[in-house]
Amino acid sequence: MKILVLNGPNLNMLGSREKSIYGGFTYDELREAIERKCLEKGVVADLFQSNHEGDLVDRIQRIDYDAVVINAGALTHYSYSLRDALELFKGLKIEVHISNIFAREEFRSRSVISAVCKGTIAGLGLQGYLLAIEYAVFKSTLVFGSGGG
């Protein structure tokens, strides 16, 4: 099984931005935790972060993954091009947010990508990514049989 973990704008600044909202972990620590979880589960992980919408769209359009775990950052709230790219991808899609976007500013409570994702995990910090990976592996065993794919 191969999972694409996408992170949008400003997520590369984890650890130095609004720690009361996003926690104290850095982007490198997030990457390491995801890579450890994927190694533990026997999953190939492709991690990608960009502050540029088109780069994220291009990465999704490769469509060579079984699942996409995405934290689109601020693009969550207005990027129809990202939504359309996700809609083209027929594999499992899970939206993740470090903070609870529904308990923050009103504009953050709307996600244009949720409708094309299987589910959304919000407010659980770094753990949300790990839960999304667990779910993707679980779903793949149902689809592909034991062994994950």
DSSP file (Angstrom, degrees, kcal/mol; ACC not computed):
  #  RESIDUE AA STRUCTURE BP1 BP2  ACC     N-H-->O    O-->H-N    N-H-->O    O-->H-N    TCO  KAPPA ALPHA  PHI   PSI    X-CA   Y-CA   Z-CA
    1    1 A M              0   0    0      0, 0.0    43,-2.7     0, 0.0     2,-0.5   0.000 360.0 360.0 360.0 140.6    0.0    0.0    0.0
    2    2 A K  E     -a   44   0A   0     41,-0.2    64,-2.9   147,-0.1    65,-1.4  -0.983 360.0-168.0-125.1 125.7    1.2    3.5   -0.8
    3    3 A I  E     -ab  45  67A   0     41,-2.9    43,-2.7    -2,-0.5     2,-0.6  -0.935  11.7-150.3-116.1 132.0   -0.1    6.6    0.9
    4    4 A L  E     -ab  46  68A   0     63,-2.7    65,-2.9    -2,-0.4     2,-0.7  -0.897  10.6-162.7 -96.0 122.9    0.5   10.2   -0.1
    5    5 A V  E     -ab  47  69A   0     41,-2.7    43,-2.6    -2,-0.6     2,-0.4  -0.929  12.5-168.5-108.6 110.3    0.5   12.5    2.9
    6    6 A L  E     -ab  48  70A   0     63,-2.8    65,-2.6    -2,-0.7     2,-0.4  -0.821   9.8-173.3-104.4 135.7    0.0   16.1    1.7
    7    7 A N  E     -ab  49  71A   0     41,-2.4    43,-2.0    -2,-0.4    65,-0.2  -0.998  11.9-154.4-128.5 131.7    0.5   19.2    3.7
    8    8 A G    >   -     0   0    0     63,-2.8     3,-1.5    -2,-0.4     4,-0.3   0.105  44.3 -20.3 -90.2-159.1   -0.4   22.7    2.5
    9    9 A P  T 3  S+     0   0    0      0, 0.0    65,-0.4     0, 0.0    -1,-0.2  -0.080 121.2   2.0 -54.8 138.5    0.7   26.2    3.2
   10   10 A N  T >  S+     0   0    0      1,-0.1     3,-1.6    -3,-0.1    41,-0.1   0.301  91.7 111.1  72.6  -4.9    2.5   27.2    6.4
   11   11 A L  G X   +     0   0    0     -3,-1.5     3,-1.4     1,-0.3    -1,-0.1   0.744  68.5  68.3 -71.1 -19.2    2.6   23.6    7.8
   12   12 A N  G 3  S+     0   0    0     -4,-0.3    15,-0.3     1,-0.2    -1,-0.3   0.627  92.4  63.4 -67.5 -12.1    6.3   23.7    7.2
   13   13 A M  G X> S+     0   0    0     -3,-1.6     3,-2.1    13,-0.1     4,-0.6   0.279  71.4 137.9 -97.0   9.0    6.3   26.3   10.0
   14   14 A L  T <4  +     0   0    0     -3,-1.4    13,-0.8     1,-0.2    14,-0.2  -0.243  64.9  33.6 -53.8 143.5    5.0   23.9   12.7
   15   15 A G  T 34 S+     0   0    0      8,-0.5    -1,-0.2     2,-0.4    11,-0.2   0.104 118.8  54.0  94.6 -21.4    6.9   24.4   16.0
   16   16 A S  T <4 S+     0   0    0     -3,-2.1     2,-0.5     9,-0.1    -2,-0.2   0.404  95.8  72.3-122.0  -0.7    7.3   28.1   15.4
   17   17 A R  S  < S-     0   0    0     -4,-0.6    -2,-0.4     6,-0.2     5,-0.3  -0.966 111.6 -31.3-121.7 132.2    3.7   29.3   14.8
   18   18 A E    >>  -     0   0    0     -2,-0.5     4,-2.8     1,-0.2     3,-2.0   0.789  60.5-175.0  33.9  63.9    0.9   29.5   17.3
   19   19 A K  H 3> S+     0   0    0      1,-0.3     4,-1.9     2,-0.2    -1,-0.2   0.786  79.3  64.0 -58.7 -28.7    1.9   26.7   19.6
   20   20 A S  H 34 S+     0   0    0      2,-0.2    -1,-0.3     1,-0.2    -2,-0.1   0.745 116.1  30.3 -68.2 -20.9   -1.3   27.1   21.6
   21   21 A I  H <4 S+     0   0    0     -3,-2.0    -2,-0.2     2,-0.2    -1,-0.2   0.824 134.1  26.6 -99.7 -45.9   -3.2   26.1   18.5
   22   22 A Y  H  < S-     0   0    0     -4,-2.8     3,-0.3    -5,-0.3    -3,-0.2   0.480 103.5-121.8-103.2  -4.8   -0.8   23.7   16.6
   23   23 A G     <  -     0   0    0     -4,-1.9    -8,-0.5    -5,-0.4    -1,-0.3  -0.202  31.8 -77.1  86.4 176.2    1.3   22.3   19.4
   24   24 A G  S    S+     0   0    0    -10,-0.1    -1,-0.2    -4,-0.1     2,-0.1   0.448  88.3 112.5 -96.6  -1.4    5.0   22.5   19.9
   25   25 A F        -     0   0    0     -3,-0.3     2,-0.1    -6,-0.1    -9,-0.1  -0.422  60.3-131.1 -76.1 149.8    6.1   19.8   17.4
   26   26 A T     >  -     0   0    0    -11,-0.2     4,-2.1    -2,-0.1   -11,-0.2  -0.430  24.0-107.3 -91.7 168.8    8.0   20.7   14.3
   27   27 A Y  H  > S+     0   0    0    -13,-0.8     4,-2.7   -15,-0.3     5,-0.2   0.893 122.3  54.1 -62.7 -38.7    7.3   19.7   10.7
   28   28 A D  H  > S+     0   0    0      1,-0.2     4,-2.5     2,-0.2    -1,-0.2   0.898 107.9  49.4 -63.0 -38.9   10.3   17.4   10.8
   29   29 A E  H  > S+     0   0    0      2,-0.2     4,-2.2     1,-0.2    -1,-0.2   0.876 110.3  51.1 -66.9 -36.9    8.9   15.7   14.0
   30   30 A L  H  X S+     0   0    0     -4,-2.1     4,-2.4     2,-0.2    -2,-0.2   0.945 110.7  48.7 -61.8 -48.1    5.6   15.3   12.2
   31   31 A R  H  X S+     0   0    0     -4,-2.7     4,-2.9     1,-0.2    -2,-0.2   0.922 110.9  50.4 -57.4 -46.2    7.3   13.7    9.2
   32   32 A E  H  X S+     0   0    0     -4,-2.5     4,-2.5     1,-0.2    -1,-0.2   0.902 110.3  49.4 -61.6 -42.2    9.3   11.4   11.5
   33   33 A A  H  X S+     0   0    0     -4,-2.2     4,-2.3     2,-0.2    -1,-0.2   0.908 113.4  46.6 -64.3 -42.1    6.1   10.2   13.4
   34   34 A I  H  X S+     0   0    0     -4,-2.4     4,-2.6     2,-0.2    -2,-0.2   0.922 112.4  49.6 -66.2 -44.4    4.3    9.6   10.1
   35   35 A E  H  X S+     0   0    0     -4,-2.9     4,-2.4    -5,-0.2    -2,-0.2   0.900 111.3  49.7 -62.7 -40.6    7.3    7.7    8.6
   36   36 A R  H  X S+     0   0    0     -4,-2.5     4,-2.6    -5,-0.2    -1,-0.2   0.930 111.6  48.4 -62.2 -45.6    7.6    5.6   11.8
   37   37 A K  H  X S+     0   0    0     -4,-2.3     4,-1.8     1,-0.2    -2,-0.2   0.918 113.1  47.5 -61.8 -44.0    3.8    4.7   11.7
   38   38 A C  H  X>S+     0   0    0     -4,-2.6     5,-3.2     2,-0.2     4,-0.6   0.896 111.7  49.6 -66.5 -39.9    4.0    3.8    8.0
   39   39 A L  H ><5S+     0   0    0     -4,-2.4     3,-0.9     1,-0.2    -1,-0.2   0.926 110.4  51.3 -62.3 -44.4    7.1    1.6    8.6
   40   40 A E  H 3<5S+     0   0    0     -4,-2.6    -2,-0.2     1,-0.2    -1,-0.2   0.851 115.0  42.9 -59.2 -36.3    5.3   -0.1   11.5
   41   41 A K  H 3<5S-     0   0    0     -4,-1.8    -1,-0.2    -5,-0.2    -2,-0.2   0.437 113.3-115.5 -92.5  -1.6    2.3   -0.8    9.2
   42   42 A G  T <<5 +     0   0    0     -3,-0.9     2,-0.4    -4,-0.6    -3,-0.2   0.830  67.7 143.3  71.0  31.9    4.4   -1.8    6.2
   43   43 A V      < -     0   0    0     -5,-3.2     2,-0.6    -6,-0.2    -1,-0.3  -0.838  52.5-129.6-108.0 140.2    3.1    1.1    4.2
   44   44 A V  E     -a    2   0A   0    -43,-2.7   -41,-2.9    -2,-0.4     2,-0.5  -0.795  30.0-159.2 -85.3 124.5    5.1    3.2    1.7
   45   45 A A  E     -a    3   0A   0     -2,-0.6     2,-0.6   -43,-0.2   -41,-0.2  -0.902  16.2-168.9-111.5 134.3    4.7    6.8    2.5
   46   46 A D  E     -a    4   0A   0    -43,-2.7   -41,-2.7    -2,-0.5     2,-0.4  -0.961  15.4-165.7-116.9 109.0    5.2    9.7    0.2
   47   47 A L  E     +a    5   0A   0     -2,-0.6     2,-0.4   -43,-0.2   -41,-0.2  -0.814  11.5 172.5-100.6 134.6    5.2   13.0    2.2
   48   48 A F  E     -a    6   0A   0    -43,-2.6   -41,-2.4    -2,-0.4     2,-0.4  -0.992  10.7-177.6-145.2 132.4    4.9   16.3    0.5
   49   49 A Q  E     +a    7   0A   0     -2,-0.4     2,-0.3   -43,-0.2   -41,-0.2  -0.992  10.7 165.8-128.5 138.3    4.5   19.8    1.7
   50   50 A S        -     0   0    0    -43,-2.0   -39,-0.2    -2,-0.4    -2,-0.0  -0.994  37.1-151.4-149.5 147.4    4.1   22.9   -0.4
   51   51 A N  S    S+     0   0    0     -2,-0.3     2,-0.5   -42,-0.1   -43,-0.1   0.320  82.6  85.9 -90.5   4.8    3.0   26.5    0.1
   52   52 A H    >>  -     0   0    0      1,-0.1     4,-1.4   -44,-0.0     3,-0.5  -0.937  68.4-150.7-118.0 120.9    1.8   26.5   -3.6
   53   53 A E  H 3> S+     0   0    0     -2,-0.5     4,-2.2     1,-0.2     3,-0.3   0.884  96.2  54.4 -54.1 -47.0   -1.6   25.3   -4.5
   54   54 A G  H 3> S+     0   0    0      1,-0.2     4,-2.8     2,-0.2    -1,-0.2   0.844 103.3  56.3 -61.5 -35.3   -0.6   24.1   -8.0
   55   55 A D  H <> S+     0   0    0     -3,-0.5     4,-1.9     2,-0.2    -1,-0.2   0.898 108.8  47.4 -63.1 -39.5    2.2   21.9   -6.6
   56   56 A L  H  X S+     0   0    0     -4,-1.4     4,-2.1    -3,-0.3    -2,-0.2   0.909 112.3  49.2 -67.7 -42.1   -0.3   20.1   -4.4
   57   57 A V  H  X S+     0   0    0     -4,-2.2     4,-2.2     1,-0.2    -2,-0.2   0.934 110.4  51.1 -61.5 -46.6   -2.7   19.7   -7.4
   58   58 A D  H  < S+     0   0    0     -4,-2.8     4,-0.5     1,-0.2    -1,-0.2   0.896 109.1  51.3 -57.9 -41.3    0.1   18.3   -9.5
   59   59 A R  H >< S+     0   0    0     -4,-1.9     3,-1.0     1,-0.2     4,-0.3   0.907 110.6  47.4 -66.0 -42.0    1.1   15.8   -6.8
   60   60 A I  H >< S+     0   0    0     -4,-2.1     3,-1.8     1,-0.2    -1,-0.2   0.889 103.2  63.6 -64.9 -38.4   -2.5   14.5   -6.5
   61   61 A Q  T 3< S+     0   0    0     -4,-2.2    -1,-0.2     1,-0.3    -2,-0.2   0.599  82.7  76.7 -67.5 -10.4   -2.8   14.2  -10.3
   62   62 A R  T <  S-     0   0    0     -3,-1.0    -1,-0.3    -4,-0.5    -2,-0.2   0.822  79.0-166.9 -65.0 -29.5   -0.1   11.6  -10.4
   63   63 A I    <   +     0   0    0     -3,-1.8    -2,-0.1    -4,-0.3    -3,-0.1   0.819  43.3 126.9  45.8  44.3   -2.7    9.2   -9.1
   64   64 A D        +     0   0    0     -4,-0.1     2,-0.3     0, 0.0    -1,-0.1  -0.120  48.5  89.9-117.4  36.5   -0.2    6.5   -8.2
   65   65 A Y        -     0   0    0     -5,-0.2   -62,-0.2     1,-0.1    26,-0.1  -0.880  66.5-143.2-127.4 158.1   -1.3    6.1   -4.5
   66   66 A D  S    S+     0   0    0    -64,-2.9    26,-1.7    -2,-0.3     2,-0.3   0.746  88.6  10.5 -87.0 -28.7   -3.8    3.9   -2.8
   67   67 A A  E     -bc   3  92A   0    -65,-1.4   -63,-2.7    24,-0.2     2,-0.4  -0.990  60.5-147.7-149.8 153.5   -4.8    6.7   -0.3
   68   68 A V  E     -bc   4  93A   0     24,-2.8    26,-2.8    -2,-0.3     2,-0.5  -0.995   5.3-167.5-124.2 127.3   -4.3   10.4    0.3
   69   69 A V  E     -bc   5  94A   0    -65,-2.9   -63,-2.8    -2,-0.4     2,-0.4  -0.975  23.5-172.4-108.4 121.3   -4.1   11.9    3.7
   70   70 A I  E     +bc   6  95A   0     24,-2.8    26,-2.9    -2,-0.5     2,-0.5  -0.961  33.1 178.1-130.3 129.3   -4.4   15.7    3.3
   71   71 A N  E     -b    7   0A   0    -65,-2.6   -63,-2.8    -2,-0.4   -60,-0.1  -0.926  14.6-178.0-115.8  99.5   -4.0   18.7    5.5
   72   72 A A    >   -     0   0    0     -2,-0.5     3,-1.7     1,-0.3     4,-0.1   0.443  19.4-155.5 -81.4   0.9   -4.6   21.5    3.0
   73   73 A G  G >  S-     0   0    0      1,-0.3     3,-1.8   -65,-0.2    -1,-0.3  -0.315  71.1 -10.0  58.1-141.1   -4.1   24.2    5.6
   74   74 A A  G >  S+     0   0    0    -65,-0.4     3,-1.4     1,-0.3     4,-0.3   0.726 128.4  73.0 -62.7 -22.3   -5.8   27.5    4.5
   75   75 A L  G X> S+     0   0    0     -3,-1.7     4,-2.5     1,-0.3     3,-1.1   0.734  79.2  78.5 -64.9 -20.1   -6.5   26.0    1.1
   76   76 A T  G <4 S+     0   0    0     -3,-1.8    36,-2.9     1,-0.2    37,-0.6   0.837  92.9  49.4 -50.6 -36.3   -9.1   23.8    2.8
   77   77 A H  G <4 S+     0   0    0     -3,-1.4    -1,-0.2    -4,-0.2    -2,-0.2   0.568 130.2   5.4 -90.5 -11.2  -11.5   26.8    2.9
   78   78 A Y  T <4 S+     0   0    0     -3,-1.1     2,-1.3    -4,-0.3    -2,-0.2   0.473  84.5 115.8-151.6  -2.2  -11.4   28.0   -0.7
   79   79 A S     X  +     0   0    0     -4,-2.5     4,-1.8     1,-0.2     5,-0.1  -0.621  22.8 166.9 -88.3  94.8   -9.4   25.8   -3.1
   80   80 A Y  H  > S+     0   0    0     -2,-1.3     4,-2.6     2,-0.2    -1,-0.2   0.772  78.3  59.5 -73.5 -26.5  -11.7   24.4   -5.7
   81   81 A S  H  > S+     0   0    0      2,-0.2     4,-2.0     1,-0.2    -1,-0.2   0.897 107.2  46.0 -68.4 -37.7   -8.8   23.3   -7.8
   82   82 A L  H  > S+     0   0    0      2,-0.2     4,-2.4     1,-0.2    -2,-0.2   0.906 112.3  51.4 -67.9 -41.6   -7.5   21.2   -5.0
   83   83 A R  H  X S+     0   0    0     -4,-1.8     4,-2.3     1,-0.2    -2,-0.2   0.923 110.3  49.0 -58.7 -45.7  -11.1   19.8   -4.4
   84   84 A D  H  X S+     0   0    0     -4,-2.6     4,-1.7     2,-0.2    -1,-0.2   0.889 110.1  50.7 -64.3 -39.8  -11.3   18.9   -8.1
   85   85 A A  H  X S+     0   0    0     -4,-2.0     4,-1.2     1,-0.2    -1,-0.2   0.917 111.4  48.4 -63.8 -42.6   -8.0   17.2   -8.1
   86   86 A L  H  < S+     0   0    0     -4,-2.4     3,-0.2     1,-0.2    -2,-0.2   0.884 107.8  55.4 -63.9 -37.9   -9.0   15.1   -5.1
   87   87 A E  H  < S+     0   0    0     -4,-2.3    -1,-0.2     1,-0.2    -2,-0.2   0.859 104.0  54.3 -64.1 -34.5  -12.3   14.3   -6.7
   88   88 A L  H  < S+     0   0    0     -4,-1.7     2,-0.5    -5,-0.1    -1,-0.2   0.828  91.7  84.5 -66.8 -31.9  -10.4   12.9   -9.7
   89   89 A F     <  -     0   0    0     -4,-1.2   -21,-0.1    -3,-0.2   -28,-0.1  -0.623  64.0-166.6 -75.1 120.8   -8.4   10.6   -7.4
   90   90 A K        +     0   0    0     -2,-0.5    -1,-0.1   -27,-0.1     3,-0.1   0.483  56.1  91.9 -92.3  -3.4  -10.5    7.5   -6.9
   91   91 A G  S    S-     0   0    0      1,-0.2   -24,-0.2   -26,-0.1     2,-0.2  -0.094  94.3 -60.7 -77.9-174.7   -8.6    6.1   -3.9
   92   92 A L  E     -c   67   0A   0    -26,-1.7   -24,-2.8    44,-0.1     2,-0.4  -0.479  52.5-167.0 -70.1 134.0   -9.3    6.7   -0.2
   93   93 A K  E     -c   68   0A   0    -26,-0.2    25,-2.8    -2,-0.2    26,-0.8  -0.993   6.4-176.0-128.1 127.4   -9.0   10.3    0.8
   94   94 A I  E     -cd  69 119A   0    -26,-2.8   -24,-2.8    -2,-0.4     2,-0.4  -0.987  15.4-146.3-126.7 124.9   -8.8   11.5    4.5
   95   95 A E  E     -cd  70 120A   0     24,-2.6    26,-2.6    -2,-0.5     2,-0.4  -0.731  19.6-171.1 -88.7 134.8   -8.8   15.1    5.5
   96   96 A V  E     - d   0 121A   0    -26,-2.9     2,-0.4    -2,-0.4    26,-0.2  -0.977  11.5-177.2-129.7 140.5   -6.8   16.0    8.6
   97   97 A H  E     - d   0 122A   0     24,-2.5    26,-1.2    -2,-0.4    27,-0.7  -0.997  21.5-148.9-135.4 134.4   -6.5   19.1   10.6
   98   98 A I  S    S+     0   0    0     -2,-0.4    27,-2.1    24,-0.2     2,-0.2   0.920  87.7  43.2 -65.7 -44.9   -4.2   19.6   13.6
   99   99 A S  S    S-     0   0    0     25,-0.1     2,-1.3    24,-0.1    24,-1.0  -0.527 101.5 -97.2 -96.1 166.9   -6.5   22.1   15.3
  100  100 A N    >   -     0   0    0     23,-0.3     3,-1.9    22,-0.3     4,-0.1  -0.725  36.5-169.7 -83.9  97.3  -10.3   21.8   15.6
  101  101 A I  G >  S+     0   0    0     -2,-1.3     3,-0.8     1,-0.3    -1,-0.2   0.719  82.4  61.7 -63.1 -20.3  -11.3   24.0   12.6
  102  102 A F  G 3  S+     0   0    0      1,-0.2    -1,-0.3     7,-0.1     7,-0.1   0.608 103.0  49.6 -81.9 -12.1  -14.9   23.9   13.8
  103  103 A A  G <  S+     0   0    0     -3,-1.9    -1,-0.2     5,-0.1    -2,-0.2   0.203 105.5  68.4-108.5  12.7  -14.0   25.6   17.1
  104  104 A R  S <  S-     0   0    0     -3,-0.8     5,-0.1     1,-0.3    -3,-0.1  -0.167 101.0 -23.5-111.9-154.7  -12.0   28.4   15.5
  105  105 A E    >>  -     0   0    0      1,-0.1     3,-1.3    -2,-0.1     4,-0.6  -0.180  66.2-113.4 -56.1 149.2  -12.8   31.5   13.3
  106  106 A E  G >4 S+     0   0    0      1,-0.3     3,-1.5     2,-0.2     4,-0.2   0.866 114.1  58.1 -56.4 -41.0  -16.0   31.1   11.4
  107  107 A F  G >4 S+     0   0    0      1,-0.3     3,-0.8     2,-0.2    -1,-0.3   0.780 101.4  57.8 -63.6 -24.2  -14.3   31.1    8.0
  108  108 A R  G <4 S+     0   0    0     -3,-1.3    -1,-0.3     1,-0.2    -2,-0.2   0.653  89.1  73.5 -78.9 -14.8  -12.2   28.0    9.1
  109  109 A S  G << S+     0   0    0     -3,-1.5     2,-0.5    -4,-0.6    -1,-0.2   0.545  84.1  78.3 -79.8  -4.2  -15.3   25.9    9.8
  110  110 A R    <   -     0   0    0     -3,-0.8     2,-0.5    -4,-0.2    -1,-0.0  -0.911  59.1-173.1-108.1 127.7  -16.0   25.4    6.1
  111  111 A S        -     0   0    0     -2,-0.5     4,-0.4     1,-0.1   -34,-0.2  -0.977  15.1-168.4-119.4 124.5  -14.1   22.9    4.1
  112  112 A V  S    S+     0   0    0    -36,-2.9   -35,-0.1    -2,-0.5    -1,-0.1   0.607  90.7  52.9 -83.4 -10.8  -14.5   22.7    0.3
  113  113 A I  S >  S+     0   0    0    -37,-0.6     3,-1.5     1,-0.1     4,-0.3   0.653  85.1  82.4 -97.2 -16.2  -12.6   19.4    0.2
  114  114 A S  G >  S+     0   0    0      1,-0.3     3,-1.7   -38,-0.2    -1,-0.1   0.862  83.0  62.7 -55.3 -38.6  -14.6   17.5    2.9
  115  115 A A  G 3  S+     0   0    0     -4,-0.4    -1,-0.3     1,-0.3    -2,-0.1   0.723 106.9  43.5 -64.2 -21.2  -17.3   16.5    0.4
  116  116 A V  G <  S+     0   0    0     -3,-1.5     2,-0.3    -4,-0.1    -1,-0.3   0.298 102.1  84.4-107.2   9.0  -14.8   14.5   -1.7
  117  117 A C  S <  S-     0   0    0     -3,-1.7   -23,-0.2    -4,-0.3     3,-0.1  -0.808  77.9-129.9-109.1 152.7  -13.1   12.8    1.3
  118  118 A K  S    S-     0   0    0    -25,-2.8     2,-0.3    -2,-0.3   -24,-0.2   0.870  84.8 -23.1 -64.5 -38.1  -14.1    9.7    3.1
  119  119 A G  E     -d   94   0A   0    -26,-0.8   -24,-2.6     2,-0.0     2,-0.4  -0.978  56.8-122.3-165.0 172.2  -13.8   11.5    6.4
  120  120 A T  E     -d   95   0A   0     -2,-0.3     2,-0.5   -26,-0.2   -24,-0.2  -0.993  10.8-165.1-130.2 134.0  -12.2   14.3    8.4
  121  121 A I  E     +d   96   0A   0    -26,-2.6   -24,-2.5    -2,-0.4     2,-0.4  -0.983  23.0 170.6-116.9 119.6  -10.1   14.1   11.5
  122  122 A A  E     +d   97   0A   0     -2,-0.5   -22,-0.3   -26,-0.2   -24,-0.2  -0.986  49.6  17.5-135.1 140.5   -9.8   17.5   13.3
  123  123 A G  S    S+     0   0    0    -26,-1.2   -23,-0.3   -24,-1.0   -25,-0.2   0.502  85.1 104.3  89.3   5.4   -8.4   18.7   16.6
  124  124 A L  S >  S-     0   0    0    -27,-0.7     3,-1.0     1,-0.3     4,-0.2   0.251  70.4-143.6-104.7  12.8   -6.3   15.7   17.5
  125  125 A G  T >   -     0   0    0    -27,-2.1     3,-1.4   -28,-0.3     4,-0.5  -0.264  68.2 -15.3  64.9-148.1   -2.9   17.3   16.7
  126  126 A L  T >> S+     0   0    0      1,-0.3     4,-1.1     2,-0.2     3,-1.1   0.818 130.4  70.6 -57.5 -33.2   -0.2   15.1   15.3
  127  127 A Q  H <> S+     0   0    0     -3,-1.0     4,-2.5     1,-0.3    -1,-0.3   0.790  84.9  69.0 -58.5 -29.3   -2.2   12.0   16.3
  128  128 A G  H <> S+     0   0    0     -3,-1.4     4,-2.0     1,-0.2    -1,-0.3   0.882  98.3  49.5 -58.6 -39.8   -4.8   12.8   13.6
  129  129 A Y  H <> S+     0   0    0     -3,-1.1     4,-2.1    -4,-0.5    -1,-0.2   0.916 110.7  49.7 -64.0 -43.1   -2.4   11.9   10.9
  130  130 A L  H  X S+     0   0    0     -4,-1.1     4,-2.3     1,-0.2    -2,-0.2   0.876 110.5  50.0 -66.9 -37.4   -1.5    8.6   12.6
  131  131 A L  H  X S+     0   0    0     -4,-2.5     4,-2.5     2,-0.2    -1,-0.2   0.882 108.4  53.2 -66.6 -37.8   -5.2    7.7   13.0
  132  132 A A  H  X S+     0   0    0     -4,-2.0     4,-2.4    -5,-0.2    -2,-0.2   0.904 109.9  48.0 -63.1 -40.9   -5.7    8.5    9.3
  133  133 A I  H  X S+     0   0    0     -4,-2.1     4,-2.5     2,-0.2     5,-0.2   0.924 110.3  52.0 -65.4 -44.4   -2.9    6.1    8.4
  134  134 A E  H  X S+     0   0    0     -4,-2.3     4,-2.6     1,-0.2    -2,-0.2   0.925 111.3  47.6 -55.8 -45.7   -4.3    3.4   10.7
  135  135 A Y  H  X S+     0   0    0     -4,-2.5     4,-3.0     2,-0.2     5,-0.2   0.912 109.9  51.9 -64.2 -42.7   -7.7    3.8    9.0
  136  136 A A  H  X S+     0   0    0     -4,-2.4     4,-2.1     2,-0.2    -1,-0.2   0.912 111.8  46.7 -60.8 -42.5   -6.2    3.7    5.5
  137  137 A V  H  X S+     0   0    0     -4,-2.5     4,-1.8     2,-0.2    -1,-0.2   0.926 112.0  51.0 -65.2 -44.4   -4.4    0.4    6.4
  138  138 A F  H  X S+     0   0    0     -4,-2.6     4,-1.3     1,-0.2    -2,-0.2   0.933 111.7  47.2 -57.1 -48.6   -7.6   -1.0    7.9
  139  139 A K  H  X S+     0   0    0     -4,-3.0     4,-1.9     1,-0.2    -1,-0.2   0.870 108.8  55.0 -63.4 -36.7   -9.6   -0.2    4.8
  140  140 A S  H  X S+     0   0    0     -4,-2.1     4,-3.8     1,-0.2     5,-0.3   0.857 103.7  54.4 -68.0 -32.9   -6.9   -1.6    2.5
  141  141 A T  H  X S+     0   0    0     -4,-1.8     4,-1.2     1,-0.2    -1,-0.2   0.833 108.9  49.5 -69.6 -29.3   -7.0   -5.0    4.4
  142  142 A L  H  < S+     0   0    0     -4,-1.3    -2,-0.2    -5,-0.2    -1,-0.2   0.875 120.2  36.3 -71.3 -37.4  -10.8   -5.1    3.7
  143  143 A V  H  < S+     0   0    0     -4,-1.9    -2,-0.2    -5,-0.1    -3,-0.2   0.909 131.6  26.5 -80.6 -45.3  -10.3   -4.3    0.0
  144  144 A F  H  < S-     0   0    0     -4,-3.8     5,-0.2     1,-0.3    -3,-0.2   0.503 106.1-118.5-101.3  -5.9   -7.1   -6.2   -0.6
  145  145 A G    ><  -     0   0    0     -4,-1.2     3,-1.3    -5,-0.3    -1,-0.3  -0.306  62.7 -22.7  88.5 178.2   -7.2   -9.0    2.0
  146  146 A S  T 3  S+     0   0    0      1,-0.2     3,-0.2     2,-0.1    -5,-0.0  -0.290 121.9  51.4 -63.3 146.6   -4.7   -9.5    4.8
  147  147 A G  T 3  S-     0   0    0      1,-0.1    -1,-0.2     2,-0.1    -6,-0.1   0.197 110.2-102.3 106.8 -13.6   -1.3   -8.0    4.0
  148  148 A G    <         0   0    0     -3,-1.3    -1,-0.1     1,-0.2    -2,-0.1   0.561 360.0 360.0  78.2   9.2   -2.6   -4.6    3.1
  149  149 A G              0   0    0     -4,-0.2    -1,-0.2    -3,-0.2    -2,-0.1   0.559 360.0 360.0 124.7 360.0   -2.4   -4.7   -0.6
